[in-house]
Amino acid sequence: MQYERNPPLDETGLLSDPVAQFERWLADAQAAGLVEPTAMALATVAADGKPSLRMVLFKGLHEGGFCFYTNYESRKGRELAARPYAAATFWWDRLERQVRIEGRVEKLPRELSERYFHSRPRGSQLSAYTSRQSAELATRAALEARVAENAKRFEGRDIPLPESWGGYRLVPEAIEFWQGRPDRLHDRLLYRRDAGGWRRVRLEP
């Protein structure tokens, strides 16, 4: 496969702020009609050094950090508690582009988690309230029974935000923009944060 859907990625065509540049590329991905342009692969590392990877949904920026939400007691939550660093990758196949982000992870303020939780469909709120994410489950029926029980319990009332559920922000220390090019001579431009702000370098493909 030859990657040739976009022109070369030139330094002069990129913004000096990589977060703003990401927003520009995300808008391109959303305009391209992708099924889930906000999906990102999130990698964490356990206390014993073993990595794990899963897809999560990017839920906007907060103070320059890339936000996502989950159960704090899930596998990724436990790993982030032990080692609060992560890496994320967006892949937009129709644009032949990817963005890689690395940095530390912090919990979002609870009021932001409250606001997002109650913006979700009620069924999603029930699922988040009910699920003991990443715990072993005997049967699907047992989970569905707990959901039904909580639906009845909160009938006519707001579903409270669980203490074990909320948001994180990935605060970038490095952001790489990758543009596919013919013959595997891809363009890779990396922004690294240092004391003076962001420094940009080109990487070999």
Backbone as CSV, one residue per row, in Angstrom:
resi,resn,N_x,N_y,N_z,CA_x,CA_y,CA_z,C_x,C_y,C_z
1,MET,0.839,-1.202,0.000,0.000,0.000,0.000,0.872,1.250,0.000
2,GLN,0.563,2.171,-0.876,1.266,3.448,-0.918,0.423,4.504,-0.198
3,TYR,1.062,5.221,0.703,0.373,6.282,1.427,0.549,7.592,0.657
4,GLU,-0.524,8.089,0.092,-0.402,9.287,-0.736,-1.680,10.124,-0.759
5,ARG,-2.462,10.029,0.315,-3.718,10.786,0.346,-3.542,12.232,0.786
6,ASN,-2.404,12.560,1.364,-2.152,13.913,1.825,-0.812,14.403,1.315
7,PRO,-0.632,15.701,1.209,0.680,16.230,0.794,1.715,15.981,1.883
8,PRO,3.000,16.152,1.565,4.044,15.965,2.577,3.795,16.830,3.802
9,LEU,4.238,16.317,4.949,4.101,17.044,6.207,5.333,17.928,6.370
10,ASP,5.154,19.204,6.160,6.253,20.160,6.177,6.235,20.955,7.474
11,GLU,7.401,21.232,8.009,7.492,21.972,9.269,6.765,23.314,9.216
12,THR,6.826,23.969,8.071,6.210,25.293,7.967,4.684,25.223,7.991
13,GLY,4.140,24.032,7.768,2.690,23.886,7.769,2.108,23.490,9.101
14,LEU,2.966,23.308,10.126,2.503,22.905,11.450,2.469,24.090,12.402
15,LEU,1.523,24.076,13.315,1.435,25.107,14.332,2.547,24.913,15.367
16,SER,2.920,25.980,16.031,3.975,25.883,17.049,3.488,25.165,18.304
17,ASP,2.191,25.186,18.546,1.599,24.511,19.703,1.078,23.147,19.247
18,PRO,1.648,22.033,19.727,1.211,20.721,19.246,-0.220,20.369,19.645
19,VAL,-0.704,20.905,20.755,-2.089,20.626,21.158,-3.057,21.279,20.170
20,ALA,-2.759,22.500,19.768,-3.576,23.163,18.749,-3.478,22.428,17.412
21,GLN,-2.287,21.931,17.086,-2.119,21.155,15.856,-2.936,19.872,15.924
22,PHE,-2.962,19.210,17.102,-3.798,18.022,17.268,-5.265,18.359,17.011
23,GLU,-5.733,19.457,17.556,-7.139,19.834,17.357,-7.441,20.026,15.877
24,ARG,-6.488,20.581,15.142,-6.676,20.752,13.696,-6.792,19.400,13.004
25,TRP,-5.902,18.468,13.358,-5.958,17.141,12.739,-7.205,16.375,13.164
26,LEU,-7.619,16.516,14.410,-8.849,15.851,14.855,-10.048,16.368,14.066
27,ALA,-10.113,17.669,13.827,-11.204,18.223,13.026,-11.194,17.632,11.620
28,ASP,-10.002,17.439,11.047,-9.903,16.794,9.730,-10.448,15.372,9.788
29,ALA,-10.113,14.643,10.858,-10.580,13.261,11.004,-12.098,13.208,11.169
30,GLN,-12.649,14.139,11.915,-14.103,14.177,12.092,-14.797,14.511,10.780
31,ALA,-14.204,15.396,10.001,-14.789,15.758,8.713,-14.680,14.624,7.696
32,ALA,-13.732,13.703,7.910,-13.524,12.596,6.967,-14.557,11.487,7.129
33,GLY,-15.420,11.595,8.139,-16.488,10.614,8.310,-16.048,9.297,8.900
34,LEU,-15.005,9.295,9.710,-14.558,8.069,10.358,-15.598,7.597,11.373
35,VAL,-15.641,6.292,11.608,-16.619,5.733,12.540,-16.426,6.307,13.936
36,GLU,-15.183,6.357,14.422,-14.915,6.851,15.777,-13.587,7.592,15.794
37,PRO,-13.571,8.839,15.306,-12.302,9.572,15.232,-11.697,9.896,16.589
38,THR,-12.484,9.822,17.664,-11.951,10.127,18.995,-11.411,8.895,19.714
39,ALA,-11.408,7.738,19.063,-10.866,6.529,19.694,-9.346,6.616,19.764
40,MET,-8.795,6.271,20.932,-7.338,6.261,21.072,-6.910,5.017,21.837
41,ALA,-5.792,4.466,21.426,-5.197,3.341,22.142,-4.414,3.915,23.316
42,LEU,-4.722,3.430,24.524,-4.088,3.948,25.733,-3.248,2.846,26.368
43,ALA,-1.962,3.102,26.537,-1.050,2.131,27.133,-0.662,2.585,28.533
44,THR,-0.720,1.628,29.479,-0.289,1.865,30.853,0.678,0.758,31.249
45,VAL,1.309,0.925,32.395,2.296,-0.049,32.859,2.000,-0.389,34.314
46,ALA,2.005,-1.685,34.633,1.758,-2.138,35.995,2.999,-1.921,36.859
47,ALA,2.821,-2.092,38.155,3.928,-1.903,39.093,5.089,-2.842,38.794
48,ASP,4.796,-4.026,38.202,5.859,-4.980,37.884,6.486,-4.725,36.511
49,GLY,6.094,-3.636,35.851,6.697,-3.269,34.573,6.016,-3.845,33.357
50,LYS,4.954,-4.642,33.531,4.271,-5.239,32.387,3.270,-4.237,31.800
51,PRO,3.304,-4.036,30.469,2.401,-3.068,29.846,1.032,-3.674,29.547
52,SER,0.037,-2.808,29.383,-1.271,-3.224,28.887,-1.816,-2.109,28.004
53,LEU,-2.693,-2.493,27.098,-3.170,-1.569,26.073,-4.642,-1.809,25.838
54,ARG,-5.406,-0.707,25.639,-6.821,-0.826,25.326,-7.271,0.436,24.588
55,MET,-8.431,0.360,23.944,-9.003,1.526,23.288,-9.912,2.258,24.273
56,VAL,-9.773,3.582,24.315,-10.675,4.428,25.092,-11.103,5.588,24.190
57,LEU,-12.063,6.377,24.662,-12.518,7.520,23.889,-11.953,8.807,24.475
58,PHE,-11.361,9.612,23.616,-10.884,10.944,23.984,-12.091,11.834,24.225
59,LYS,-12.104,12.503,25.380,-13.271,13.311,25.761,-12.912,14.779,25.962
60,GLY,-12.049,15.289,25.129,-11.752,16.704,25.151,-10.489,17.030,25.922
61,LEU,-10.166,18.321,25.935,-8.961,18.816,26.584,-9.328,19.568,27.853
62,HIS,-8.473,19.431,28.861,-8.616,20.217,30.079,-7.238,20.696,30.495
63,GLU,-7.042,22.017,30.471,-5.759,22.609,30.821,-4.608,21.944,30.059
64,GLY,-4.827,21.733,28.768,-3.795,21.165,27.906,-3.615,19.673,27.992
65,GLY,-4.447,18.992,28.793,-4.351,17.540,28.936,-5.447,16.819,28.172
66,PHE,-5.144,15.611,27.704,-6.072,14.797,26.921,-6.920,13.955,27.883
67,CYS,-8.236,14.159,27.885,-9.109,13.581,28.913,-9.770,12.286,28.463
68,PHE,-9.936,11.384,29.423,-10.715,10.161,29.235,-11.305,9.789,30.589
69,TYR,-12.309,8.910,30.569,-13.025,8.535,31.791,-13.064,7.026,31.937
70,THR,-13.059,6.571,33.195,-13.051,5.137,33.448,-13.339,4.871,34.919
71,ASN,-13.349,3.605,35.263,-13.456,3.192,36.660,-12.057,3.227,37.273
72,TYR,-11.891,3.937,38.383,-10.577,4.048,39.010,-10.058,2.706,39.532
73,GLU,-10.964,1.747,39.713,-10.556,0.436,40.225,-10.364,-0.591,39.109
74,SER,-10.479,-0.145,37.863,-10.215,-1.031,36.727,-8.722,-1.312,36.640
75,ARG,-8.344,-2.191,35.722,-6.923,-2.494,35.573,-6.125,-1.235,35.256
76,LYS,-6.618,-0.426,34.300,-5.856,0.777,33.967,-5.829,1.754,35.132
77,GLY,-6.923,1.822,35.901,-6.935,2.695,37.063,-5.909,2.274,38.102
78,ARG,-5.818,0.973,38.341,-4.835,0.475,39.310,-3.418,0.719,38.806
79,GLU,-3.214,0.521,37.499,-1.874,0.738,36.945,-1.489,2.210,36.989
80,LEU,-2.431,3.097,36.735,-2.137,4.521,36.798,-1.886,4.979,38.232
81,ALA,-2.531,4.324,39.204,-2.256,4.649,40.600,-0.829,4.263,40.968
82,ALA,-0.351,3.145,40.404,1.001,2.679,40.708,2.054,3.444,39.928
83,ARG,1.756,3.736,38.653,2.697,4.448,37.787,1.896,5.439,36.952
84,PRO,1.829,6.702,37.369,0.938,7.675,36.708,1.486,8.248,35.403
85,TYR,1.860,7.351,34.499,2.308,7.751,33.171,1.618,6.870,32.142
86,ALA,1.407,7.424,30.942,0.733,6.662,29.898,1.173,7.156,28.534
87,ALA,0.838,6.358,27.521,1.033,6.746,26.127,-0.271,6.476,25.391
88,ALA,-0.575,7.315,24.414,-1.804,7.155,23.641,-1.497,7.346,22.163
89,THR,-2.271,6.656,21.320,-2.120,6.790,19.870,-3.493,6.910,19.217
90,PHE,-3.638,7.906,18.356,-4.791,8.027,17.456,-4.350,7.554,16.072
91,TRP,-5.195,6.749,15.435,-4.906,6.303,14.063,-6.120,6.618,13.201
92,TRP,-5.911,7.435,12.173,-6.974,7.837,11.262,-6.651,7.308,9.874
93,ASP,-7.183,6.128,9.567,-6.757,5.427,8.356,-7.110,6.173,7.079
94,ARG,-8.265,6.817,7.030,-8.645,7.507,5.788,-7.728,8.687,5.481
95,LEU,-7.090,9.200,6.493,-6.164,10.315,6.311,-4.708,9.866,6.290
96,GLU,-4.476,8.577,6.586,-3.121,8.025,6.669,-2.270,8.844,7.642
97,ARG,-2.871,9.073,8.832,-2.219,9.872,9.860,-2.331,9.187,11.215
98,GLN,-1.338,9.425,12.047,-1.449,9.047,13.444,-0.816,10.139,14.310
99,VAL,-1.278,10.176,15.558,-0.705,11.077,16.556,-0.374,10.245,17.778
100,ARG,0.848,10.384,18.272,1.302,9.677,19.465,1.559,10.676,20.581
101,ILE,1.101,10.345,21.796,1.217,11.246,22.944,1.796,10.467,24.113
102,GLU,2.735,11.063,24.825,3.305,10.460,26.026,3.343,11.510,27.130
103,GLY,3.080,11.075,28.371,3.171,12.023,29.472,2.631,11.450,30.771
104,ARG,2.541,12.311,31.761,2.026,11.899,33.059,0.501,12.002,33.060
105,VAL,-0.117,11.290,33.991,-1.579,11.251,34.069,-2.024,11.720,35.441
106,GLU,-3.050,12.577,35.450,-3.616,13.097,36.689,-5.126,12.913,36.678
107,LYS,-5.722,12.716,37.850,-7.178,12.667,37.938,-7.757,14.057,37.681
108,LEU,-8.906,14.085,37.025,-9.616,15.332,36.816,-10.345,15.744,38.093
109,PRO,-10.624,17.038,38.279,-11.436,17.462,39.418,-12.791,16.755,39.408
110,ARG,-13.278,16.425,40.590,-14.519,15.650,40.667,-15.701,16.367,40.010
111,GLU,-15.716,17.709,40.076,-16.844,18.417,39.470,-16.897,18.213,37.960
112,LEU,-15.736,18.055,37.311,-15.731,17.763,35.877,-16.248,16.359,35.608
113,SER,-15.860,15.413,36.469,-16.361,14.046,36.308,-17.866,13.997,36.512
114,GLU,-18.371,14.751,37.502,-19.818,14.834,37.747,-20.537,15.354,36.504
115,ARG,-20.002,16.423,35.957,-20.652,17.048,34.799,-20.686,16.088,33.615
116,TYR,-19.548,15.425,33.360,-19.528,14.502,32.225,-20.427,13.292,32.480
117,PHE,-20.360,12.728,33.694,-21.158,11.546,34.018,-22.636,11.800,33.751
118,HIS,-23.124,12.958,34.181,-24.557,13.232,34.033,-24.928,13.739,32.650
119,SER,-23.932,13.936,31.772,-24.230,14.252,30.375,-24.419,12.985,29.540
120,ARG,-24.049,11.833,30.105,-24.140,10.571,29.363,-25.583,10.072,29.338
121,PRO,-25.943,9.220,28.367,-27.267,8.603,28.389,-27.481,7.844,29.700
122,ARG,-28.711,7.777,30.151,-29.001,7.151,31.439,-28.523,5.701,31.483
123,GLY,-28.659,4.990,30.365,-28.189,3.608,30.334,-26.695,3.503,30.561
124,SER,-25.935,4.442,30.003,-24.489,4.447,30.218,-24.148,4.769,31.667
125,GLN,-24.930,5.657,32.282,-24.723,5.955,33.696,-24.970,4.711,34.550
126,LEU,-26.041,3.997,34.244,-26.344,2.765,34.988,-25.229,1.738,34.837
127,SER,-24.717,1.618,33.624,-23.645,0.644,33.392,-22.403,1.011,34.198
128,ALA,-22.034,2.301,34.193,-20.856,2.727,34.936,-21.061,2.539,36.430
129,TYR,-22.266,2.818,36.909,-22.555,2.662,38.335,-22.486,1.192,38.750
130,THR,-22.918,0.299,37.857,-23.066,-1.118,38.195,-21.778,-1.907,38.012
131,SER,-21.042,-1.611,36.944,-19.905,-2.459,36.571,-18.738,-2.329,37.544
132,ARG,-18.221,-3.467,37.965,-16.958,-3.505,38.711,-15.870,-3.800,37.677
133,GLN,-15.551,-2.795,36.898,-14.756,-2.951,35.682,-13.464,-3.713,35.923
134,SER,-13.224,-4.698,35.090,-12.050,-5.570,35.069,-12.124,-6.714,36.084
135,ALA,-13.131,-6.715,36.964,-13.288,-7.833,37.900,-13.849,-9.046,37.152
136,GLU,-13.547,-10.240,37.644,-14.080,-11.447,37.017,-15.596,-11.511,37.205
137,LEU,-16.288,-12.013,36.185,-17.748,-12.083,36.174,-18.175,-13.518,35.900
138,ALA,-19.038,-14.034,36.757,-19.478,-15.427,36.607,-20.296,-15.615,35.341
139,THR,-21.313,-14.775,35.132,-22.163,-14.883,33.949,-22.630,-13.501,33.511
140,ARG,-22.963,-13.378,32.251,-23.547,-12.139,31.740,-24.875,-11.853,32.435
141,ALA,-25.632,-12.899,32.703,-26.942,-12.729,33.341,-26.810,-12.065,34.712
142,ALA,-25.752,-12.394,35.436,-25.563,-11.797,36.763,-25.352,-10.294,36.641
143,LEU,-24.586,-9.866,35.632,-24.369,-8.443,35.421,-25.673,-7.753,35.043
144,GLU,-26.428,-8.353,34.129,-27.680,-7.744,33.692,-28.690,-7.663,34.834
145,ALA,-28.644,-8.616,35.738,-29.535,-8.582,36.894,-29.186,-7.415,37.809
146,ARG,-27.905,-7.152,37.995,-27.490,-6.019,38.826,-27.879,-4.691,38.187
147,VAL,-27.760,-4.625,36.858,-28.176,-3.410,36.155,-29.675,-3.179,36.352
148,ALA,-30.460,-4.225,36.197,-31.914,-4.102,36.369,-32.260,-3.691,37.795
149,GLU,-31.548,-4.239,38.752,-31.778,-3.889,40.157,-31.487,-2.410,40.406
150,ASN,-30.396,-1.905,39.841,-30.069,-0.495,40.023,-31.016,0.412,39.251
151,ALA,-31.497,-0.037,38.089,-32.479,0.753,37.341,-33.739,0.951,38.172
152,LYS,-34.161,-0.102,38.856,-35.338,0.001,39.722,-35.047,0.869,40.940
153,ARG,-33.856,0.717,41.500,-33.463,1.467,42.696,-33.472,2.970,42.447
154,PHE,-33.015,3.386,41.245,-32.908,4.809,40.956,-34.037,5.319,40.059
155,GLU,-35.103,4.565,39.933,-36.221,4.985,39.089,-36.745,6.348,39.559
156,GLY,-36.806,7.293,38.631,-37.296,8.618,38.966,-36.298,9.493,39.691
157,ARG,-35.061,9.022,39.840,-34.037,9.789,40.554,-32.759,9.837,39.729
158,ASP,-31.934,10.825,40.024,-30.622,10.882,39.380,-29.747,9.735,39.868
159,ILE,-28.921,9.223,38.969,-27.960,8.184,39.333,-26.707,8.880,39.838
160,PRO,-26.258,8.592,41.050,-25.091,9.302,41.586,-23.792,8.848,40.925
161,LEU,-22.856,9.762,40.848,-21.526,9.414,40.353,-20.841,8.514,41.371
162,PRO,-20.432,7.325,40.972,-19.725,6.451,41.929,-18.387,7.046,42.358
163,GLU,-18.000,6.786,43.583,-16.709,7.243,44.071,-15.560,6.641,43.257
164,SER,-15.809,5.461,42.693,-14.756,4.735,41.979,-14.705,5.066,40.489
165,TRP,-15.407,6.113,40.058,-15.489,6.408,38.619,-15.201,7.880,38.383
166,GLY,-14.437,8.163,37.324,-14.165,9.554,37.004,-13.163,9.707,35.883
167,GLY,-12.635,10.905,35.766,-11.790,11.233,34.632,-10.324,11.380,34.965
168,TYR,-9.528,11.267,33.910,-8.085,11.520,33.963,-7.736,12.489,32.842
169,ARG,-6.586,13.141,32.989,-6.021,13.874,31.871,-4.574,13.437,31.685
170,LEU,-4.244,13.169,30.444,-2.880,12.828,30.047,-2.187,14.137,29.675
171,VAL,-1.230,14.548,30.508,-0.532,15.818,30.308,0.675,15.556,29.414
172,PRO,0.670,16.054,28.188,1.699,15.625,27.233,3.080,16.184,27.528
173,GLU,4.057,15.293,27.444,5.465,15.677,27.479,6.099,15.524,26.100
174,ALA,5.446,14.707,25.251,5.878,14.520,23.859,4.645,14.225,23.010
175,ILE,4.586,14.838,21.829,3.502,14.593,20.868,4.133,14.451,19.491
176,GLU,3.862,13.317,18.837,4.409,13.082,17.496,3.289,13.052,16.463
177,PHE,3.517,13.734,15.357,2.592,13.729,14.223,3.215,12.919,13.095
178,TRP,2.476,11.931,12.641,2.955,10.970,11.629,2.053,11.072,10.414
179,GLN,2.658,11.307,9.268,1.916,11.368,8.016,2.472,10.320,7.062
180,GLY,1.605,9.433,6.583,2.045,8.406,5.653,2.529,9.004,4.341
181,ARG,3.621,8.414,3.800,4.195,8.842,2.526,4.502,7.609,1.682
182,PRO,4.612,7.766,0.377,4.932,6.621,-0.484,6.278,5.995,-0.121
183,ASP,6.379,4.696,-0.432,7.615,3.936,-0.255,8.100,3.893,1.191
184,ARG,7.180,4.073,2.117,7.466,3.992,3.565,8.411,5.091,4.055
185,LEU,8.571,6.154,3.276,9.376,7.285,3.737,8.457,8.289,4.428
186,HIS,7.844,7.833,5.513,6.828,8.612,6.198,7.418,9.856,6.858
187,ASP,6.575,10.872,7.026,6.961,12.077,7.748,6.630,11.915,9.229
188,ARG,7.603,12.219,10.091,7.415,12.145,11.542,7.983,13.413,12.174
189,LEU,7.124,14.195,12.780,7.544,15.419,13.454,7.162,15.319,14.923
190,LEU,8.166,15.439,15.763,8.005,15.230,17.197,8.198,16.531,17.957
191,TYR,7.235,16.828,18.830,7.345,17.952,19.751,7.700,17.398,21.128
192,ARG,8.748,17.964,21.736,9.116,17.603,23.103,9.024,18.842,23.979
193,ARG,8.454,18.668,25.169,8.353,19.792,26.093,9.644,19.911,26.904
194,ASP,10.180,21.123,26.984,11.322,21.373,27.859,11.067,22.661,28.635
195,ALA,12.063,23.143,29.328,11.870,24.306,30.198,11.418,25.531,29.421
196,GLY,11.791,25.612,28.159,11.434,26.770,27.352,10.150,26.631,26.576
197,GLY,9.454,25.510,26.721,8.219,25.279,25.972,8.345,24.030,25.114
198,TRP,7.910,24.116,23.870,7.924,22.966,22.970,9.075,23.107,21.969
199,ARG,9.817,22.018,21.799,10.883,21.949,20.792,10.496,20.883,19.778
200,ARG,10.631,21.195,18.501,10.195,20.289,17.435,11.377,19.748,16.666
201,VAL,11.351,18.435,16.415,12.399,17.791,15.625,11.742,16.847,14.623
202,ARG,12.468,16.563,13.558,12.007,15.569,12.567,12.699,14.254,12.860
203,LEU,11.932,13.151,12.790,12.467,11.808,13.014,12.539,11.047,11.690
204,GLU,13.479,10.149,11.585,13.505,9.270,10.416,12.336,8.299,10.464
205,PRO,11.839,7.864,9.311,10.665,6.972,9.298,11.001,5.588,9.830
